[in-house]
Structure formats: C-alpha cells, structure tokens
Amino acid sequence: MEFWLSFLPLVIYVLLVLLLIVGIILGIKTIITMNKVDELVDNVNTKVESLNSVFSIIDFTTDKIALFTDKIVNVTSSLFSKFSFRKKIKKGDENEEE
C-alpha cells in the first residue's frame, strides 16, 4: 500500500507535466496557424478590394439595363391597354346606338 501512495502521485505528476507540454505545443502551433490564416485573409481582402471597381461597374450597368427594360415594358403595356380600351369603348358605343 505504501508503494501505491508514493508511486501514484509520481505518475500523476508526470502525466500532468506531459499534458502541460502537449498543451503548450498545441498552443504554439495554433498561434502559428492563426498567423498564416490572418495573412491569407489579408491577401484575399486586398484582391477583393481591387475588384470592387469592376463590381460597381457591373452593378451600374445592370441597374441601367433594368431601368431601360422597365420603361419598355411600361410603354408596351400602356399602348396595349390604350388599344384594348378603344375597342371596348367602340363596342360599347355600337351597343348603345342599337
């Protein structure tokens, strides 16, 4: 029994020291990895910012195209509605005369 009382704390201390060393190594590797990821994110961010002008031009052109097509649809629908209402009014006038 005396052997276990002296041996088990020694095993626990050795395992705690190993766990502490593994934790320190993992912490250092995590810091190194986070620094690499930070550099990668900065690189991607600069590349995306260089494309912002292209995206703004594309956005501007799509807005103008959408405005143009909306005007075409509005003109077409108004012309169609004018022609259809004229036919209905003419048919209504003919019915009243009879």
LOVEX-606950 format. One record per atom (N, C-alpha, C): y negated, z negated, x negated; residue in three letters; chain; residue number from 1. Coordinates in Angstrom, 3 decimals. Last residue first. Example, Ala and Ser with C-alpha at 12.3 -4.5 7.8 and 13.67 -1.06 7.14 Angstrom:
BEGIN
(r (2.250 -7.080 -12.850) "SER" "A" 2)
(r (1.060 -7.140 -13.670) "SER" "A" 2)
(r (-0.030 -7.870 -12.900) "SER" "A" 2)
(r (5.690 -7.800 -13.190) "ALA" "A" 1)
(r (4.500 -7.800 -12.300) "ALA" "A" 1)
(r (3.300 -7.800 -13.200) "ALA" "A" 1)
% end
This chain:
BEGIN
(r (-50.887 80.846 77.953) "GLU" "A" 98)
(r (-49.936 81.268 78.979) "GLU" "A" 98)
(r (-50.017 80.362 80.131) "GLU" "A" 98)
(r (-52.557 79.506 76.242) "GLU" "A" 97)
(r (-53.081 80.651 76.955) "GLU" "A" 97)
(r (-52.156 81.075 78.083) "GLU" "A" 97)
(r (-50.927 77.612 75.045) "GLU" "A" 96)
(r (-51.967 77.152 75.962) "GLU" "A" 96)
(r (-52.525 78.292 76.782) "GLU" "A" 96)
(r (-49.304 79.140 73.378) "ASN" "A" 95)
(r (-48.683 78.418 74.477) "ASN" "A" 95)
(r (-49.726 77.965 75.489) "ASN" "A" 95)
(r (-51.168 80.050 71.532) "GLU" "A" 94)
(r (-50.495 81.032 72.376) "GLU" "A" 94)
(r (-49.843 80.348 73.578) "GLU" "A" 94)
(r (-51.803 77.650 70.242) "ASP" "A" 93)
(r (-52.835 78.371 70.979) "ASP" "A" 93)
(r (-52.200 79.373 71.945) "ASP" "A" 93)
(r (-49.382 77.026 68.948) "GLY" "A" 92)
(r (-49.906 76.120 69.980) "GLY" "A" 92)
(r (-50.954 76.796 70.826) "GLY" "A" 92)
(r (-49.212 79.071 67.124) "LYS" "A" 91)
(r (-48.184 78.987 68.155) "LYS" "A" 91)
(r (-48.654 78.088 69.288) "LYS" "A" 91)
(r (-51.434 78.393 65.561) "LYS" "A" 90)
(r (-51.395 79.675 66.258) "LYS" "A" 90)
(r (-50.354 79.660 67.370) "LYS" "A" 90)
(r (-50.571 75.909 64.546) "ILE" "A" 89)
(r (-51.766 75.970 65.389) "ILE" "A" 89)
(r (-51.781 77.269 66.184) "ILE" "A" 89)
(r (-48.370 76.685 63.030) "LYS" "A" 88)
(r (-48.167 75.774 64.160) "LYS" "A" 88)
(r (-49.360 75.826 65.106) "LYS" "A" 88)
(r (-49.590 78.292 61.116) "LYS" "A" 87)
(r (-48.584 78.884 62.006) "LYS" "A" 87)
(r (-48.370 77.999 63.225) "LYS" "A" 87)
(r (-51.202 76.388 59.882) "ARG" "A" 86)
(r (-51.814 77.536 60.550) "ARG" "A" 86)
(r (-50.827 78.165 61.526) "ARG" "A" 86)
(r (-49.324 74.671 58.727) "PHE" "A" 85)
(r (-50.149 74.171 59.820) "PHE" "A" 85)
(r (-50.833 75.313 60.563) "PHE" "A" 85)
(r (-48.250 76.355 56.734) "SER" "A" 84)
(r (-47.372 75.865 57.796) "SER" "A" 84)
(r (-48.185 75.317 58.961) "SER" "A" 84)
(r (-50.456 76.810 55.093) "PHE" "A" 83)
(r (-49.797 77.925 55.758) "PHE" "A" 83)
(r (-48.918 77.443 56.906) "PHE" "A" 83)
(r (-50.988 74.163 54.251) "LYS" "A" 82)
(r (-52.004 74.926 54.973) "LYS" "A" 82)
(r (-51.365 76.077 55.735) "LYS" "A" 82)
(r (-48.625 73.503 52.884) "SER" "A" 81)
(r (-48.963 72.770 54.101) "SER" "A" 81)
(r (-50.033 73.496 54.910) "SER" "A" 81)
(r (-48.801 75.293 50.730) "PHE" "A" 80)
(r (-47.669 75.379 51.661) "PHE" "A" 80)
(r (-47.996 74.666 52.967) "PHE" "A" 80)
(r (-51.105 74.317 49.481) "LEU" "A" 79)
(r (-51.056 75.687 50.000) "LEU" "A" 79)
(r (-49.936 75.844 51.031) "LEU" "A" 79)
(r (-50.208 71.746 48.788) "SER" "A" 78)
(r (-51.339 71.893 49.706) "SER" "A" 78)
(r (-51.375 73.305 50.291) "SER" "A" 78)
(r (-48.095 72.344 47.047) "SER" "A" 77)
(r (-47.807 71.647 48.308) "SER" "A" 77)
(r (-48.967 71.767 49.289) "SER" "A" 77)
(r (-49.516 73.616 44.971) "THR" "A" 76)
(r (-48.459 74.313 45.695) "THR" "A" 76)
(r (-48.175 73.641 47.040) "THR" "A" 76)
(r (-51.201 71.536 44.133) "VAL" "A" 75)
(r (-51.765 72.789 44.638) "VAL" "A" 75)
(r (-50.724 73.539 45.468) "VAL" "A" 75)
(r (-49.265 69.626 43.315) "ASN" "A" 74)
(r (-50.234 69.310 44.365) "ASN" "A" 74)
(r (-50.828 70.571 44.968) "ASN" "A" 74)
(r (-47.928 71.002 41.271) "VAL" "A" 73)
(r (-47.185 70.570 42.454) "VAL" "A" 73)
(r (-48.147 70.264 43.598) "VAL" "A" 73)
(r (-50.044 71.323 39.453) "ILE" "A" 72)
(r (-49.356 72.499 40.007) "ILE" "A" 72)
(r (-48.615 72.129 41.283) "ILE" "A" 72)
(r (-50.611 68.646 38.859) "LYS" "A" 71)
(r (-51.626 69.480 39.505) "LYS" "A" 71)
(r (-50.984 70.711 40.143) "LYS" "A" 71)
(r (-48.209 67.914 37.618) "ASP" "A" 70)
(r (-48.630 67.239 38.850) "ASP" "A" 70)
(r (-49.671 68.064 39.598) "ASP" "A" 70)
(r (-48.287 69.534 35.359) "THR" "A" 69)
(r (-47.259 69.792 36.369) "THR" "A" 69)
(r (-47.595 69.091 37.680) "THR" "A" 69)
(r (-50.501 68.316 34.050) "PHE" "A" 68)
(r (-50.527 69.729 34.424) "PHE" "A" 68)
(r (-49.502 70.028 35.522) "PHE" "A" 68)
(r (-49.525 65.732 33.597) "LEU" "A" 67)
(r (-50.726 65.925 34.403) "LEU" "A" 67)
(r (-50.805 67.361 34.913) "LEU" "A" 67)
(r (-47.365 66.328 31.910) "ALA" "A" 66)
(r (-47.113 65.684 33.203) "ALA" "A" 66)
(r (-48.310 65.857 34.125) "ALA" "A" 66)
(r (-48.768 67.365 29.738) "ILE" "A" 65)
(r (-47.817 68.221 30.455) "ILE" "A" 65)
(r (-47.527 67.642 31.832) "ILE" "A" 65)
(r (-50.189 65.067 28.945) "LYS" "A" 64)
(r (-50.916 66.265 29.398) "LYS" "A" 64)
(r (-50.001 67.199 30.179) "LYS" "A" 64)
(r (-48.063 63.369 28.222) "ASP" "A" 63)
(r (-48.997 62.973 29.279) "ASP" "A" 63)
(r (-49.744 64.183 29.830) "ASP" "A" 63)
(r (-46.945 64.831 26.145) "THR" "A" 62)
(r (-46.156 64.624 27.362) "THR" "A" 62)
(r (-47.042 64.171 28.516) "THR" "A" 62)
(r (-49.045 64.675 24.266) "THR" "A" 61)
(r (-48.649 65.972 24.825) "THR" "A" 61)
(r (-47.818 65.806 26.104) "THR" "A" 61)
(r (-49.126 61.896 23.743) "PHE" "A" 60)
(r (-50.301 62.594 24.269) "PHE" "A" 60)
(r (-49.906 63.911 24.933) "PHE" "A" 60)
(r (-46.566 61.479 22.654) "ASP" "A" 59)
(r (-46.960 60.786 23.877) "ASP" "A" 59)
(r (-48.142 61.487 24.538) "ASP" "A" 59)
(r (-46.765 63.033 20.338) "ILE" "A" 58)
(r (-45.757 63.371 21.352) "ILE" "A" 58)
(r (-46.118 62.729 22.687) "ILE" "A" 58)
(r (-48.778 61.581 19.039) "ILE" "A" 57)
(r (-48.998 62.989 19.390) "ILE" "A" 57)
(r (-48.019 63.421 20.477) "ILE" "A" 57)
(r (-47.476 59.146 18.682) "SER" "A" 56)
(r (-48.677 59.186 19.517) "SER" "A" 56)
(r (-48.999 60.616 19.924) "SER" "A" 56)
(r (-45.401 59.896 16.970) "PHE" "A" 55)
(r (-45.079 59.406 18.300) "PHE" "A" 55)
(r (-46.302 59.433 19.209) "PHE" "A" 55)
(r (-46.907 60.566 14.705) "VAL" "A" 54)
(r (-46.083 61.593 15.363) "VAL" "A" 54)
(r (-45.752 61.169 16.790) "VAL" "A" 54)
(r (-47.990 58.082 14.091) "SER" "A" 53)
(r (-48.884 59.185 14.440) "SER" "A" 53)
(r (-48.117 60.298 15.157) "SER" "A" 53)
(r (-45.716 56.565 13.447) "ASN" "A" 52)
(r (-46.499 56.231 14.630) "ASN" "A" 52)
(r (-47.416 57.368 15.048) "ASN" "A" 52)
(r (-44.383 56.967 11.088) "LEU" "A" 51)
(r (-44.075 57.886 12.189) "LEU" "A" 51)
(r (-44.896 57.608 13.440) "LEU" "A" 51)
(r (-45.142 54.892 9.509) "SER" "A" 50)
(r (-45.559 56.222 9.084) "SER" "A" 50)
(r (-45.290 57.253 10.184) "SER" "A" 50)
(r (-43.852 52.817 10.782) "GLU" "A" 49)
(r (-45.309 52.897 10.889) "GLU" "A" 49)
(r (-45.822 54.255 10.439) "GLU" "A" 49)
(r (-41.262 53.326 9.918) "VAL" "A" 48)
(r (-41.575 53.476 11.337) "VAL" "A" 48)
(r (-43.090 53.586 11.527) "VAL" "A" 48)
(r (-41.524 52.713 7.194) "LYS" "A" 47)
(r (-41.140 54.062 7.610) "LYS" "A" 47)
(r (-41.465 54.313 9.077) "LYS" "A" 47)
(r (-42.160 49.999 7.303) "THR" "A" 46)
(r (-43.132 50.938 6.735) "THR" "A" 46)
(r (-42.801 52.373 7.139) "THR" "A" 46)
(r (-39.766 49.028 8.465) "ASN" "A" 45)
(r (-41.043 48.862 9.159) "ASN" "A" 45)
(r (-42.091 49.824 8.613) "ASN" "A" 45)
(r (-37.895 49.533 6.485) "VAL" "A" 44)
(r (-37.777 50.233 7.768) "VAL" "A" 44)
(r (-39.102 50.156 8.522) "VAL" "A" 44)
(r (-38.877 47.721 4.551) "ASN" "A" 43)
(r (-38.770 49.150 4.266) "ASN" "A" 43)
(r (-38.701 49.965 5.560) "ASN" "A" 43)
(r (-38.588 45.271 5.874) "ASP" "A" 42)
(r (-39.919 45.724 5.453) "ASP" "A" 42)
(r (-39.926 47.225 5.181) "ASP" "A" 42)
(r (-35.803 45.231 6.116) "VAL" "A" 41)
(r (-36.633 45.261 7.322) "VAL" "A" 41)
(r (-38.047 45.724 6.984) "VAL" "A" 41)
(r (-35.097 45.066 3.403) "LEU" "A" 40)
(r (-34.659 46.201 4.214) "LEU" "A" 40)
(r (-35.518 46.342 5.467) "LEU" "A" 40)
(r (-36.169 42.571 2.706) "GLU" "A" 39)
(r (-36.639 43.785 2.028) "GLU" "A" 39)
(r (-36.295 45.029 2.836) "GLU" "A" 39)
(r (-34.607 40.964 4.404) "ASP" "A" 38)
(r (-36.058 40.988 4.554) "ASP" "A" 38)
(r (-36.663 42.228 3.890) "ASP" "A" 38)
(r (-32.079 41.375 3.309) "VAL" "A" 37)
(r (-32.336 41.812 4.684) "VAL" "A" 37)
(r (-33.841 41.907 4.928) "VAL" "A" 37)
(r (-32.459 40.126 0.831) "LYS" "A" 36)
(r (-32.139 41.555 0.893) "LYS" "A" 36)
(r (-32.423 42.120 2.284) "LYS" "A" 36)
(r (-32.923 37.496 1.704) "ASN" "A" 35)
(r (-33.959 38.205 0.954) "ASN" "A" 35)
(r (-33.717 39.714 0.974) "ASN" "A" 35)
(r (-30.461 36.930 2.882) "MET" "A" 34)
(r (-31.656 36.969 3.721) "MET" "A" 34)
(r (-32.812 37.664 3.017) "MET" "A" 34)
(r (-28.828 36.919 0.594) "THR" "A" 33)
(r (-28.613 37.919 1.642) "THR" "A" 33)
(r (-29.844 38.040 2.535) "THR" "A" 33)
(r (-29.859 34.676 -0.728) "ILE" "A" 32)
(r (-29.908 35.991 -1.378) "ILE" "A" 32)
(r (-29.759 37.107 -0.343) "ILE" "A" 32)
(r (-29.252 32.696 1.172) "ILE" "A" 31)
(r (-30.647 32.947 0.792) "ILE" "A" 31)
(r (-30.787 34.325 0.146) "ILE" "A" 31)
(r (-26.451 32.855 1.147) "THR" "A" 30)
(r (-27.186 33.135 2.377) "THR" "A" 30)
(r (-28.647 33.446 2.078) "THR" "A" 30)
(r (-25.896 32.017 -1.449) "LYS" "A" 29)
(r (-25.549 33.388 -1.051) "LYS" "A" 29)
(r (-26.283 33.787 0.225) "LYS" "A" 29)
(r (-26.792 29.363 -1.216) "ILE" "A" 28)
(r (-27.441 30.273 -2.170) "ILE" "A" 28)
(r (-27.152 31.727 -1.801) "ILE" "A" 28)
(r (-24.982 28.404 0.736) "GLY" "A" 27)
(r (-26.423 28.369 0.980) "GLY" "A" 27)
(r (-27.167 29.327 0.064) "GLY" "A" 27)
(r (-22.535 28.673 -0.593) "LEU" "A" 26)
(r (-22.788 29.456 0.618) "LEU" "A" 26)
(r (-24.278 29.500 0.955) "LEU" "A" 26)
(r (-22.989 26.789 -2.651) "ILE" "A" 25)
(r (-22.746 28.199 -2.981) "ILE" "A" 25)
(r (-23.016 29.087 -1.764) "ILE" "A" 25)
(r (-23.254 24.437 -1.134) "ILE" "A" 24)
(r (-24.359 24.891 -1.972) "ILE" "A" 24)
(r (-24.199 26.370 -2.311) "ILE" "A" 24)
(r (-20.693 24.322 0.043) "GLY" "A" 23)
(r (-21.892 24.422 0.878) "GLY" "A" 23)
(r (-23.094 24.918 0.098) "GLY" "A" 23)
(r (-19.110 23.994 -2.224) "VAL" "A" 22)
(r (-18.933 25.189 -1.402) "VAL" "A" 22)
(r (-20.162 25.392 -0.511) "VAL" "A" 22)
(r (-20.070 21.441 -3.017) "ILE" "A" 21)
(r (-20.216 22.596 -3.915) "ILE" "A" 21)
(r (-20.091 23.904 -3.120) "ILE" "A" 21)
(r (-19.283 19.903 -0.792) "LEU" "A" 20)
(r (-20.691 19.989 -1.164) "LEU" "A" 20)
(r (-20.957 21.199 -2.062) "LEU" "A" 20)
(r (-16.519 20.167 -0.959) "LEU" "A" 19)
(r (-17.219 20.643 0.218) "LEU" "A" 19)
(r (-18.709 20.803 -0.055) "LEU" "A" 19)
(r (-16.069 18.880 -3.419) "LEU" "A" 18)
(r (-15.748 20.300 -3.267) "LEU" "A" 18)
(r (-16.464 20.911 -2.062) "LEU" "A" 18)
(r (-16.888 16.309 -2.681) "VAL" "A" 17)
(r (-17.601 16.998 -3.761) "VAL" "A" 17)
(r (-17.333 18.501 -3.676) "VAL" "A" 17)
(r (-14.993 15.761 -0.704) "LEU" "A" 16)
(r (-16.405 15.806 -0.338) "LEU" "A" 16)
(r (-17.229 16.521 -1.397) "LEU" "A" 16)
(r (-12.645 15.769 -2.268) "LEU" "A" 15)
(r (-12.813 16.766 -1.214) "LEU" "A" 15)
(r (-14.270 16.878 -0.765) "LEU" "A" 15)
(r (-13.198 13.530 -3.867) "VAL" "A" 14)
(r (-13.016 14.840 -4.499) "VAL" "A" 14)
(r (-13.211 15.947 -3.466) "VAL" "A" 14)
(r (-13.313 11.522 -1.916) "TYR" "A" 13)
(r (-14.493 11.815 -2.729) "TYR" "A" 13)
(r (-14.391 13.189 -3.393) "TYR" "A" 13)
(r (-10.658 11.610 -0.938) "ILE" "A" 12)
(r (-11.772 11.890 -0.032) "ILE" "A" 12)
(r (-13.027 12.249 -0.823) "ILE" "A" 12)
(r (-9.264 10.850 -3.229) "VAL" "A" 11)
(r (-9.027 12.172 -2.653) "VAL" "A" 11)
(r (-10.187 12.565 -1.741) "VAL" "A" 11)
(r (-10.267 8.219 -3.483) "LEU" "A" 10)
(r (-10.449 9.172 -4.571) "LEU" "A" 10)
(r (-10.266 10.610 -4.063) "LEU" "A" 10)
(r (-9.362 6.997 -1.131) "PRO" "A" 9)
(r (-10.810 7.180 -1.337) "PRO" "A" 9)
(r (-11.108 8.187 -2.454) "PRO" "A" 9)
(r (-6.496 7.229 -1.695) "LEU" "A" 8)
(r (-7.134 7.955 -0.599) "LEU" "A" 8)
(r (-8.652 8.051 -0.749) "LEU" "A" 8)
(r (-5.936 5.480 -3.910) "PHE" "A" 7)
(r (-5.771 6.926 -4.024) "PHE" "A" 7)
(r (-6.543 7.704 -2.940) "PHE" "A" 7)
(r (-6.258 2.835 -3.193) "SER" "A" 6)
(r (-7.028 3.334 -4.335) "SER" "A" 6)
(r (-6.992 4.866 -4.422) "SER" "A" 6)
(r (-4.638 2.599 -0.985) "LEU" "A" 5)
(r (-6.014 2.106 -0.894) "LEU" "A" 5)
(r (-6.864 2.580 -2.070) "LEU" "A" 5)
(r (-2.204 3.523 -1.963) "TRP" "A" 4)
(r (-2.929 4.316 -0.972) "TRP" "A" 4)
(r (-4.378 3.869 -0.854) "TRP" "A" 4)
(r (-1.548 1.380 -3.659) "PHE" "A" 3)
(r (-1.702 2.732 -4.198) "PHE" "A" 3)
(r (-2.527 3.596 -3.246) "PHE" "A" 3)
(r (-1.169 -0.706 -1.961) "GLU" "A" 2)
(r (-2.309 -0.752 -2.870) "GLU" "A" 2)
(r (-2.590 0.613 -3.471) "GLU" "A" 2)
(r (1.180 0.000 -0.823) "MET" "A" 1)
(r (0.000 0.000 0.000) "MET" "A" 1)
(r (-1.258 0.000 -0.877) "MET" "A" 1)
% end
